Amino acid sequence: MSDLKPGTAAKLATTKHAHAGFAVDAWLANWGMIGLSNDNLQIGPDGKAVRVDVGGSLEYRPQGAKKVFGHEVAELASLRDPKVNAQAAAVFGGSRTRTSPPQSHASPRSATRTSGT
């Protein structure tokens, strides 16, 4: 991991494979996909984006508070909105990243609802 380097939002926005994972990050509600100081998405020695911290994914915030987590993937829009998530919007806000969540026979988020709720 020592070969990984953080990048500026502008650099991350143009890094190979950074946008490829956007729909999955949104589907997993990975609100911290970029990190407060652009440290959760880094650049590998091959110049490709590497996600190094997905602790903000799924139903709980990193500090343990529960998220509102429904069947609609609101993060497809909110992660591009600078009023909601300035760090993610700085990287993905102007992109034409594919916004379809991962395909499944189940509803988009039901695969993560394993707690029976």
Buried (B, 14 or more C-beta within 10 A) or exposed (E): EEEBEBBEBEBBBEBEBBBEBBBBBBBBBBBBBBBEEBBBBBBBEEEEBBBBBBBBBBBBBEEEEEEEBEEEBEBBEBBBEEEBBEBBBBBBBEBEBEEEBEEEEEEBBEEBBEEEE
